[in-house]
Amino acid sequence: MWERSLVVSAPGKAILHGEHAVVHGKVALAVALDLRTFLRLRPCGERGVCVRLPGVGVVRSWDSLSLQALRRGFAADLDESKSPSAEQLETLKEFAGIAAGASAPESLAILAFLYMYLAISAKHGDVPSVDILVWSELPTGAGLGSSAAYAVCLAAALLTVCGAVSCPLKEGEPTARWTEEELALINHWAFQGERVIHGNPSGVDNAVGTWGGALRYQSGKITPLKRVPMLKILLTNTKVPRSTKVLVAGVKEKILKFPAIMNPVLDSIDAISQECQSVLEAMPANPSPEHYPVLEELFDINQHHLNVMGAGHPSLDRLCRVTASHGLHSKLTGAGGGGCGITLLRPDTSPLAVEAAKQDLCACGFECWETSIGAPGVTLHSSSSLSTQVLHVLTES
């Protein structure tokens, strides 16, 4: 019987440089956003499991006997080195009463939970009766790694309560993190959860959620950057919906049509990612303003390249113009075609300028957050380390 409450959080992610070029074997840099997903787990008196997702209005519970019966059939087919099978997912959908073709975020979130709960129980021992609540500061469907942050939180909490990893938070400590070996196990199971949600993910989002900081990604190889400062940014969601699939296909078509023109653009984006990595690894933990001009220029150059590749959008041009009018530098992050942009904030940027920029961006119908990149990965929290808002959601829901 698990007898204590846990609060776990994991960060979202943004692509700093290398979007689209990464599909063609070039380097991309992914960074942890200090907008986080929080999970509260507490012992449950009844024999069973309850999952609450107040952000999407979901409360689901199952009794232990039904879950054990489901697990017996499930464990026989479990191959954790492969993606969940279509048969396993169909069985879980039927059990949860989810329609066969359902793709709504709340349906996929429940499916991922059930898969991870059953697979971790089958592999590492019984998960006790628990009540789980998950709430996020991240918008869903904006390319900011919200599903991966959810999967990382679930993996960390379930592995902790079944004893597969330690509970590193000591009495009186505000936060704690797991060992490298334990983080690798958390990342492994979070990736399985991402496979349920996305089918064939790259593994970047869950790796950023697990380790935090910044990661270099190239041709399937993920390498954490040695040392990354926390940099303040504005994150802006244009709220313009886009299809990553369509945008990736459009860029590919352009490369095939104009190889002599587009291949040098890909090479240039690759060089930007590598230059940015060198700059970040050379920066002190609390960088001063003189460290920023190169980062700002790289933002400007890459944004123009992304427009050349066809990933731009009038909403993103507008975002860049608005922030430039306040002396700030921005670029799109992710697939483009709308979606989100990031704006660097130097330490000497006046709060008034930041506020004015935010007001102008909101006046365009955009949504805006002041946050940081280079945030810590999955973390265990004491109540004292949580903001009033997070505490309120986790205790009131």
Secondary structure, 3 states (H helix, E strand, C coil): CCCCCEEEEEEEEEEEECCCHHHHCCCEEEEEEEEEEEEEEEECCCCEEEEEEHHHCEEEEEEHHHHHHHHHHHHHCCCCCCCCCHHHHHHHHHHHCCCCCCCCHHHHHHHHHHHHHHHHHHHHCCCCCEEEEEEECCCCCCCCCHHHHHHHHHHHHHHHHCCCCCCCCCCCCCEECCCHHHHHHHHHHHHHHHHHHHCCCCCHHHHHHHHECEEEEECCEEEECCCCCCEEEEEEECCCCCCHHHHHHHHHHHHHHCHHHHHHHHHHHHHHHHHHHHHHHHCCCCCCHHHHHHHHHHHHHHHHHHHHCCCCCHHHHHHHHHHHCCCCEEEEECCCCCCEEEEECCCCCCHHHHHHHHHHHHHCCCEEEEEEECCECCEEECHHHCCHHHHHHHHHC
